[in-house]
Amino acid sequence: MPDEAKLSLKLVFVNDVNSAEMEVALASKVSEVKARILQEFWPSSQPALDTVERLRLFAGGREIGGKEDDSKLLKDIKIPVVSQGPTPVHVAAVLKGGSGAANGQSKEAVSGEASQCFCTLL
């Protein structure tokens, strides 16, 4: 696939009615896509940027990148492509702090509360 190849993404923010569309090069690193989401597309209804530790992106039922895979190129991780329109990507923020965040536990695991994430695959 040529480096000039582009991919259109529809960003669906968790627990939010906001969405946005962006176009990225398949030669982009996952970390670059996440940085661009935070800089250009982050809705004001989401947690403040200074409280966000990192982003998690999901497409086609699986995570795109991850802590160790953010340096990979989109074309190398075989992101699912939707031919009829932009590929839906669910965007979830992992917040800084929290008593379990330092040792890798999620806030839900520490507090015992269930997640309020209700994602719909399009």
MDTraj code that builds the backbone (N, CA, C; nanometers):
import mdtraj as md
import numpy as np

residues = "MET PRO ASP GLU ALA LYS LEU SER LEU LYS LEU VAL PHE VAL ASN ASP VAL ASN SER ALA GLU MET GLU VAL ALA LEU ALA SER LYS VAL SER GLU VAL LYS ALA ARG ILE LEU GLN GLU PHE TRP PRO SER SER GLN PRO ALA LEU ASP THR VAL GLU ARG LEU ARG LEU PHE ALA GLY GLY ARG GLU ILE GLY GLY LYS GLU ASP ASP SER LYS LEU LEU LYS ASP ILE LYS ILE PRO VAL VAL SER GLN GLY PRO THR PRO VAL HIS VAL ALA ALA VAL LEU LYS GLY GLY SER GLY ALA ALA ASN GLY GLN SER LYS GLU ALA VAL SER GLY GLU ALA SER GLN CYS PHE CYS THR LEU LEU".split()
xyz = np.array([
    [0.0855, -0.1190, 0.0000],
    [0.0000, 0.0000, 0.0000],
    [0.0891, 0.1239, 0.0000],
    [0.0655, 0.2194, -0.0894],
    [0.1525, 0.3371, -0.0963],
    [0.1414, 0.4230, 0.0292],
    [0.2518, 0.4936, 0.0603],
    [0.2549, 0.5788, 0.1790],
    [0.1518, 0.6915, 0.1723],
    [0.1117, 0.7293, 0.0509],
    [0.0166, 0.8389, 0.0361],
    [-0.1257, 0.7958, 0.0688],
    [-0.1485, 0.6682, 0.0853],
    [-0.2836, 0.6193, 0.1113],
    [-0.3397, 0.6834, 0.2380],
    [-0.4655, 0.7241, 0.2293],
    [-0.5323, 0.7915, 0.3405],
    [-0.6458, 0.7043, 0.3921],
    [-0.6822, 0.7312, 0.5148],
    [-0.7926, 0.6614, 0.5789],
    [-0.8793, 0.7654, 0.6474],
    [-1.0092, 0.7558, 0.6267],
    [-1.1030, 0.8467, 0.6913],
    [-1.1569, 0.7789, 0.8166],
    [-1.1495, 0.8491, 0.9303],
    [-1.1940, 0.7954, 1.0585],
    [-1.3087, 0.8783, 1.1137],
    [-1.4067, 0.8109, 1.1719],
    [-1.5126, 0.8800, 1.2454],
    [-1.4855, 0.8543, 1.3925],
    [-1.4487, 0.9602, 1.4645],
    [-1.4162, 0.9490, 1.6057],
    [-1.5447, 0.9546, 1.6874],
    [-1.5687, 0.8498, 1.7650],
    [-1.6858, 0.8423, 1.8515],
    [-1.6332, 0.8442, 1.9943],
    [-1.6621, 0.9512, 2.0671],
    [-1.6102, 0.9676, 2.2025],
    [-1.7021, 0.8976, 2.3026],
    [-1.6421, 0.8177, 2.3922],
    [-1.7200, 0.7397, 2.4877],
    [-1.7994, 0.8298, 2.5809],
    [-1.9213, 0.7830, 2.6140],
    [-2.0114, 0.8546, 2.7045],
    [-2.0365, 0.9977, 2.6595],
    [-2.0496, 1.0181, 2.5297],
    [-2.0639, 1.1524, 2.4751],
    [-2.1422, 1.1449, 2.3444],
    [-2.2128, 1.2506, 2.3134],
    [-2.2844, 1.2562, 2.1863],
    [-2.1961, 1.3130, 2.0757],
    [-2.0801, 1.3651, 2.1120],
    [-1.9907, 1.4263, 2.0138],
    [-1.9208, 1.3210, 1.9294],
    [-1.8992, 1.3564, 1.8051],
    [-1.8169, 1.2760, 1.7159],
    [-1.7466, 1.3734, 1.6220],
    [-1.6462, 1.3245, 1.5544],
    [-1.5717, 1.4079, 1.4605],
    [-1.5155, 1.3168, 1.3526],
    [-1.4849, 1.3757, 1.2386],
    [-1.4216, 1.2988, 1.1312],
    [-1.2842, 1.3566, 1.1040],
    [-1.1900, 1.2655, 1.0802],
    [-1.0553, 1.3086, 1.0467],
    [-0.9983, 1.2166, 0.9398],
    [-0.9066, 1.2684, 0.8633],
    [-0.8386, 1.1891, 0.7620],
    [-0.6928, 1.1763, 0.8043],
    [-0.6416, 1.0537, 0.7963],
    [-0.5033, 1.0286, 0.8355],
    [-0.4341, 0.9466, 0.7277],
    [-0.3042, 0.9613, 0.7205],
    [-0.2252, 0.8795, 0.6287],
    [-0.2029, 0.7433, 0.6931],
    [-0.2106, 0.6382, 0.6137],
    [-0.1856, 0.5039, 0.6672],
    [-0.0412, 0.4888, 0.7139],
    [0.0456, 0.5800, 0.6717],
    [0.1847, 0.5778, 0.7158],
    [0.2033, 0.6502, 0.8488],
    [0.0940, 0.6968, 0.9106],
    [0.1021, 0.7653, 1.0400],
    [0.1188, 0.6641, 1.1527],
    [0.1923, 0.7057, 1.2559],
    [0.2032, 0.6245, 1.3769],
    [0.0759, 0.6425, 1.4593],
    [0.0398, 0.5390, 1.5346],
    [-0.0767, 0.5465, 1.6220],
    [-0.0608, 0.6629, 1.7195],
    [0.0598, 0.6827, 1.7721],
    [0.0841, 0.7925, 1.8668],
    [0.0565, 0.9284, 1.8030],
    [0.0864, 0.9445, 1.6735],
    [0.0597, 1.0697, 1.6035],
    [-0.0909, 1.0932, 1.5888],
    [-0.1650, 0.9866, 1.5624],
    [-0.3107, 0.9981, 1.5500],
    [-0.3700, 1.0391, 1.6843],
    [-0.3242, 0.9762, 1.7930],
    [-0.3751, 1.0097, 1.9268],
    [-0.3432, 1.1544, 1.9628],
    [-0.2224, 1.1994, 1.9315],
    [-0.1838, 1.3385, 1.9602],
    [-0.2707, 1.4353, 1.8812],
    [-0.2977, 1.4029, 1.7571],
    [-0.3811, 1.4896, 1.6737],
    [-0.5244, 1.4954, 1.7257],
    [-0.5763, 1.3824, 1.7737],
    [-0.7109, 1.3814, 1.8319],
    [-0.7162, 1.4770, 1.9501],
    [-0.6162, 1.4689, 2.0372],
    [-0.6135, 1.5567, 2.1550],
    [-0.5989, 1.7036, 2.1163],
    [-0.5175, 1.7321, 2.0157],
    [-0.4911, 1.8709, 1.9771],
    [-0.6042, 1.9334, 1.8957],
    [-0.6626, 1.8568, 1.8039],
    [-0.7566, 1.9158, 1.7080],
    [-0.9027, 1.8774, 1.7287],
    [-0.9297, 1.7626, 1.7891],
    [-1.0665, 1.7111, 1.7886],
    [-1.1250, 1.6863, 1.9271],
    [-1.0520, 1.7178, 2.0335],
    [-1.0979, 1.6862, 2.1682],
    [-1.2173, 1.7742, 2.2055],
    [-1.3353, 1.7148, 2.2330],
    [-1.4535, 1.7951, 2.2661],
    [-1.4461, 1.8522, 2.4077],
    [-1.5039, 1.9681, 2.4263],
    [-1.5025, 2.0327, 2.5573],
    [-1.5864, 1.9564, 2.6597],
    [-1.6751, 1.8684, 2.6136],
    [-1.7581, 1.7895, 2.7043],
    [-1.6815, 1.6717, 2.7664],
    [-1.5626, 1.6431, 2.7158],
    [-1.4781, 1.5364, 2.7697],
    [-1.3925, 1.5926, 2.8833],
    [-1.3283, 1.5034, 2.9628],
    [-1.2407, 1.5528, 3.0708],
    [-1.1342, 1.6480, 3.0166],
    [-1.0926, 1.7409, 3.1013],
    [-0.9910, 1.8396, 3.0616],
    [-0.8639, 1.7686, 3.0153],
    [-0.7989, 1.8269, 2.9152],
    [-0.6781, 1.7658, 2.8584],
    [-0.5701, 1.7391, 2.9629],
    [-0.5568, 1.8276, 3.0617],
    [-0.4514, 1.8082, 3.1620],
    [-0.4805, 1.6925, 3.2566],
    [-0.6010, 1.6344, 3.2495],
    [-0.6333, 1.5182, 3.3334],
    [-0.6214, 1.3866, 3.2568],
    [-0.5945, 1.3950, 3.1266],
    [-0.5866, 1.2756, 3.0424],
    [-0.4434, 1.2219, 3.0414],
    [-0.4286, 1.0964, 3.0849],
    [-0.2976, 1.0315, 3.0816],
    [-0.2654, 0.9802, 2.9414],
    [-0.3629, 0.9140, 2.8788],
    [-0.3451, 0.8610, 2.7443],
    [-0.4821, 0.8299, 2.6850],
    [-0.4828, 0.8018, 2.5544],
    [-0.6061, 0.7640, 2.4853],
    [-0.6017, 0.6174, 2.4480],
    [-0.7191, 0.5572, 2.4464],
    [-0.7349, 0.4218, 2.3936],
    [-0.8299, 0.4318, 2.2756],
    [-0.7914, 0.3712, 2.1635],
    [-0.8712, 0.3736, 2.0420],
    [-0.9135, 0.2313, 2.0080],
    [-1.0404, 0.2159, 1.9677],
    [-1.0936, 0.0849, 1.9339],
    [-1.1637, 0.0924, 1.7993],
    [-1.1363, -0.0056, 1.7134],
    [-1.2037, -0.0152, 1.5838],
    [-1.2238, -0.1622, 1.5519],
    [-1.3411, -0.1947, 1.5042],
    [-1.3685, -0.3329, 1.4656],
    [-1.3597, -0.4298, 1.5812],
    [-1.3892, -0.3839, 1.7022],
    [-1.3883, -0.4723, 1.8179],
    [-1.2528, -0.4982, 1.8794],
    [-1.1489, -0.4273, 1.8338],
    [-1.0167, -0.4464, 1.8948],
    [-0.9456, -0.3129, 1.9109],
    [-0.8498, -0.3127, 2.0035],
    [-0.7773, -0.1892, 2.0315],
    [-0.6763, -0.1605, 1.9213],
    [-0.6669, -0.0324, 1.8876],
    [-0.5675, 0.0151, 1.7916],
    [-0.4490, 0.0657, 1.8726],
    [-0.3359, 0.0072, 1.8531],
    [-0.2185, 0.0477, 1.9298],
    [-0.2246, -0.0096, 2.0693],
    [-0.2011, 0.0728, 2.1668],
    [-0.1905, 0.0305, 2.3056],
    [-0.0612, 0.0863, 2.3592],
    [-0.0347, 0.0637, 2.4854],
    [0.0844, 0.1233, 2.5473],
    [0.2118, 0.0929, 2.4694],
    [0.2314, -0.0318, 2.4302],
    [0.3553, -0.0697, 2.3612],
    [0.3458, -0.0572, 2.2096],
    [0.2249, -0.0490, 2.1548],
    [0.2075, -0.0506, 2.0096],
    [0.1813, 0.0862, 1.9485],
    [0.1897, 0.1933, 2.0266],
    [0.1619, 0.3264, 1.9739],
    [0.2652, 0.3732, 1.8723],
    [0.3815, 0.3097, 1.8674],
    [0.4842, 0.3500, 1.7716],
    [0.4659, 0.2813, 1.6354],
    [0.3701, 0.1900, 1.6269],
    [0.3451, 0.1200, 1.5001],
    [0.2674, 0.2088, 1.4042],
    [0.2829, 0.1803, 1.2743],
    [0.2105, 0.2532, 1.1717],
    [0.0711, 0.1944, 1.1554],
    [-0.0241, 0.2786, 1.1173],
    [-0.1612, 0.2311, 1.0970],
    [-0.1659, 0.1171, 0.9958],
    [-0.0858, 0.1280, 0.8889],
    [-0.0895, 0.0228, 0.7865],
    [-0.0355, -0.1098, 0.8400],
    [0.0503, -0.1058, 0.9415],
    [0.1082, -0.2277, 0.9967],
    [0.0166, -0.2979, 1.0964],
    [-0.0758, -0.2249, 1.1552],
    [-0.1644, -0.2883, 1.2539],
    [-0.2942, -0.3355, 1.1897],
    [-0.3049, -0.3168, 1.0593],
    [-0.4205, -0.3646, 0.9839],
    [-0.5521, -0.3142, 1.0423],
    [-0.5629, -0.1833, 1.0503],
    [-0.6856, -0.1213, 1.0992],
    [-0.8005, -0.1564, 1.0045],
    [-0.9169, -0.1930, 1.0592],
    [-1.0294, -0.2265, 0.9712],
    [-1.0736, -0.1042, 0.8906],
    [-1.1066, -0.1251, 0.7649],
    [-1.1473, -0.0164, 0.6772],
    [-1.2919, -0.0400, 0.6346],
    [-1.3737, 0.0636, 0.6455],
    [-1.5131, 0.0576, 0.6021],
    [-1.5202, 0.1217, 0.4647],
    [-1.5701, 0.0498, 0.3661],
    [-1.5715, 0.1031, 0.2294],
    [-1.6838, 0.2038, 0.2052],
    [-1.7927, 0.1985, 0.2832],
    [-1.9057, 0.2871, 0.2597],
    [-1.8914, 0.4239, 0.3257],
    [-1.7887, 0.4476, 0.4002],
    [-1.7715, 0.5755, 0.4681],
    [-1.6545, 0.5687, 0.5630],
    [-1.6471, 0.6650, 0.6556],
    [-1.5349, 0.6644, 0.7492],
    [-1.5409, 0.5442, 0.8433],
    [-1.4252, 0.4953, 0.8813],
    [-1.4146, 0.3842, 0.9755],
    [-1.4428, 0.4363, 1.1163],
    [-1.5428, 0.3794, 1.1859],
    [-1.5717, 0.4244, 1.3222],
    [-1.4598, 0.3842, 1.4182],
    [-1.4153, 0.4797, 1.4969],
    [-1.3118, 0.4558, 1.5981],
    [-1.3635, 0.5123, 1.7296],
    [-1.3743, 0.4256, 1.8290],
    [-1.4193, 0.4689, 1.9610],
    [-1.2995, 0.5200, 2.0387],
    [-1.3143, 0.6377, 2.0984],
    [-1.2057, 0.7052, 2.1689],
    [-1.2390, 0.7105, 2.3174],
    [-1.1509, 0.6511, 2.3990],
    [-1.1693, 0.6524, 2.5446],
    [-1.0445, 0.7117, 2.6087],
    [-1.0654, 0.7985, 2.7067],
    [-0.9540, 0.8606, 2.7780],
    [-0.9244, 0.7813, 2.9044],
    [-0.7963, 0.7604, 2.9305],
    [-0.7511, 0.7053, 3.0578],
    [-0.7020, 0.8250, 3.1374],
    [-0.7645, 0.8483, 3.2516],
    [-0.7326, 0.9676, 3.3297],
    [-0.6127, 0.9470, 3.4204],
    [-0.5432, 1.0557, 3.4486],
    [-0.4285, 1.0531, 3.5399],
    [-0.4760, 1.0277, 3.6818],
    [-0.3846, 0.9785, 3.7641],
    [-0.4139, 0.9621, 3.9065],
    [-0.5047, 0.8443, 3.9337],
    [-0.5732, 0.8503, 4.0463],
    [-0.6572, 0.7377, 4.0868],
    [-0.5729, 0.6393, 4.1633],
    [-0.6264, 0.5776, 4.2639],
    [-0.5467, 0.4917, 4.3516],
    [-0.4931, 0.3681, 4.2827],
    [-0.5561, 0.3214, 4.1733],
    [-0.5080, 0.2003, 4.1080],
    [-0.4328, 0.2267, 3.9805],
    [-0.4308, 0.3500, 3.9346],
    [-0.3707, 0.3785, 3.8050],
    [-0.2208, 0.3515, 3.8038],
    [-0.1536, 0.3746, 3.9130],
    [-0.0081, 0.3576, 3.9156],
    [0.0327, 0.2117, 3.9013],
    [-0.0481, 0.1195, 3.9521],
    [-0.0082, -0.0210, 3.9425],
    [-0.0827, -0.0958, 3.8334],
    [-0.1430, -0.0221, 3.7406],
    [-0.2016, -0.0845, 3.6234],
    [-0.3475, -0.1241, 3.6375],
    [-0.4090, -0.1025, 3.7537],
    [-0.5501, -0.1352, 3.7682],
    [-0.6351, -0.0207, 3.7172],
    [-0.7512, -0.0566, 3.6620],
    [-0.8417, 0.0477, 3.6162],
    [-0.9165, 0.1064, 3.7347],
    [-0.9750, 0.2236, 3.7155],
    [-1.0548, 0.2852, 3.8202],
    [-1.1695, 0.1946, 3.8623],
    [-1.2303, 0.1246, 3.7637],
    [-1.3417, 0.0366, 3.7939],
    [-1.2983, -0.0781, 3.8844],
    [-1.1781, -0.1328, 3.8578],
    [-1.1288, -0.2444, 3.9382],
    [-1.1023, -0.2017, 4.0818],
    [-1.0553, -0.0783, 4.1001],
    [-1.0243, -0.0287, 4.2338],
    [-1.1514, 0.0063, 4.3102],
    [-1.2454, 0.0747, 4.2437],
    [-1.3647, 0.1210, 4.3126],
    [-1.4744, 0.0167, 4.3188],
    [-1.4668, -0.0847, 4.2317],
    [-1.5709, -0.1854, 4.2280],
    [-1.6915, -0.1432, 4.1475],
    [-1.6873, -0.0229, 4.0885],
    [-1.7982, 0.0262, 4.0083],
    [-1.7859, -0.0237, 3.8651],
    [-1.8996, -0.0468, 3.8014],
    [-1.8998, -0.0889, 3.6626],
    [-1.8704, 0.0296, 3.5722],
    [-1.8129, 0.0014, 3.4574],
    [-1.7861, 0.1048, 3.3590],
    [-1.9157, 0.1593, 3.3043],
    [-1.9159, 0.2866, 3.2676],
    [-2.0328, 0.3487, 3.2087],
    [-2.0158, 0.3634, 3.0579],
    [-1.9314, 0.2827, 2.9978],
    [-1.9060, 0.2896, 2.8543],
    [-2.0118, 0.2082, 2.7798],
    [-2.0857, 0.2742, 2.6925],
    [-2.1871, 0.2071, 2.6129],
    [-2.1573, 0.2370, 2.4674],
    [-2.0697, 0.1585, 2.4070],
    [-2.0298, 0.1801, 2.2690],
    [-2.1187, 0.0979, 2.1762],
    [-2.1485, 0.1528, 2.0624],
    [-2.2253, 0.0831, 1.9614],
    [-2.1387, 0.0702, 1.8380],
    [-2.1232, -0.0518, 1.7880],
    [-2.0471, -0.0715, 1.6658],
    [-2.1384, -0.0446, 1.5482],
    [-2.0914, 0.0399, 1.4587],
    [-2.1729, 0.0782, 1.3429],
    [-2.1454, -0.0107, 1.2263],
])
top = md.Topology()
chain = top.add_chain()
for i, resn in enumerate(residues, 1):
    res = top.add_residue(resn, chain, resSeq=i)
    for name in ("N", "CA", "C"):
        top.add_atom(name, md.element.get_by_symbol(name[0]), res)
traj = md.Trajectory(xyz[None], top)
